[in-house]
Amino acid sequence: ADRQVFNVVLPLIRADLALTDQAMGLIATTFTAVYGILVPFAGMAGDLIDRRKVVFLSLVVFSLGTLLTGVASSFLLLLLFRGVATGAGEAFYSPAAASLIGSAHERTRARALSIHQTANYTGIVLGSLVAGWVGQTWGWRAAFLVFGVGGLAWSVLLYVRARHFILPERHGPSNCSIPTEEPGLHRGQFSEALRLVLTTPALLGQLLAFGGLVFVIVGFLTWSPTLLYERFRLSLADAGCFSVFYHHLLAYVGVVGAGWATDRLIDKWPRVRLYAMAFGLIASGPCIWWGAQTTNLSELYIALALFGLFRGIYDSGIFAAIFDFVDDR
C-alpha cells in the first residue's frame, strides 16, 4: 500500500511543488534503482541475520520513509525520502519474507507464496483507494502521514507476533543437483549465489524475465492513476482505485489458481512452474499493448484485467520456482 501512495497523489505533488513529469519519473526510477541494487544485499542479510529481524527493520525503514515523504518540501527531499529511504526499506522485505514462507511450506510452497502475493495486490488496491480519498480531501501530505504512521504501528505488532514464530529448518530443493550442506557453511557468500544463478539456465531465465516484468509494472503503477485522472477525467480517488482494481482482481484468480495447479503438477512435471510463468509473461504482452492504444475507458479496464490475470499466473512462481533449484540456505 505504501508503495502506491506516491503514484496516486502524483498529480497533486507535481502541482504543489511545481515539478515536471520528468522529475516525478526520476523519483519513481530512483526508488526502483535503489530497490534493485539493494536486493542482493538483502538476500545476504537474510542468510546472516535472523530473518524475522530483517522483515521488522525493513518495515520500520520504509514506513519512516513514507512518513518523511509527507513533510518533504523540495524535489531533493522527495528523492531522498521516497526514492532512497523507502526503496531501501522495501528492498529488504521480500527476500527474508519469501524465505521464511518457502521454508515453512514445502509441499504447498507455491500456494503459500501465492497467498502472500495476494497481500501485495490487496495493499495496492486498498492503498490506492484510501490514498486517493485522503489526498483529494486533506491533501497529498496527509496521505503519506496516514500510511507512514500505520506502517510503523503494524511493524510493532509484527515484531511482537514474530517472536513466537519458530524458524523452520533449511534443506535442499527437489531439482537442485548441488548437494545441500550443513546450515552455516558458506552462508552469505555472494559469489556462490552468483555462480549458481549464472550457471543455471532456469534461474538466469527467471532473472531476465522478472526484470522485464518489473520494467512494465513500474511504469503501469506509476502513471496509470494519472492517466485516468487527466485523460478520462476521473476523480483522484476513482482514478487511484480503478487504475489497479480490475487488474488485481483478475490477478487474484491467476496467482491462486496457478499456484494451486502447479503444486499439484510439480511431482509429475518438475518444470511446470517455469512453463506457467512463461505463458503468463508472453500472454501479458498483447494486453499491455491494447490498454496503451485504446481511448475507450471500458476497453482499458478489460485490457488491464486480462493483463492482471496473466500477470497473476506469472507471479504464482516468482518465488516458488526459485526454491525448485536453490537450497533453502
CORVENMO-V698273 format. One record per helix or strand. SS is the DSSP state (alpha for helix, beta for strand). FROM is the first residue (numbers start at 1). LEN is the number of residues. If there is no record, write none. Layout:
ss=SS from=FROM len=LEN
ss=SS from=FROM len=LEN
This chain:
ss=alpha from=2 len=7
ss=alpha from=10 len=7
ss=alpha from=21 len=28
ss=alpha from=51 len=19
ss=alpha from=75 len=30
ss=alpha from=109 len=30
ss=alpha from=140 len=23
ss=alpha from=190 len=10
ss=alpha from=201 len=30
ss=alpha from=236 len=7
ss=alpha from=245 len=21
ss=alpha from=272 len=22
ss=alpha from=297 len=19
ss=alpha from=320 len=4
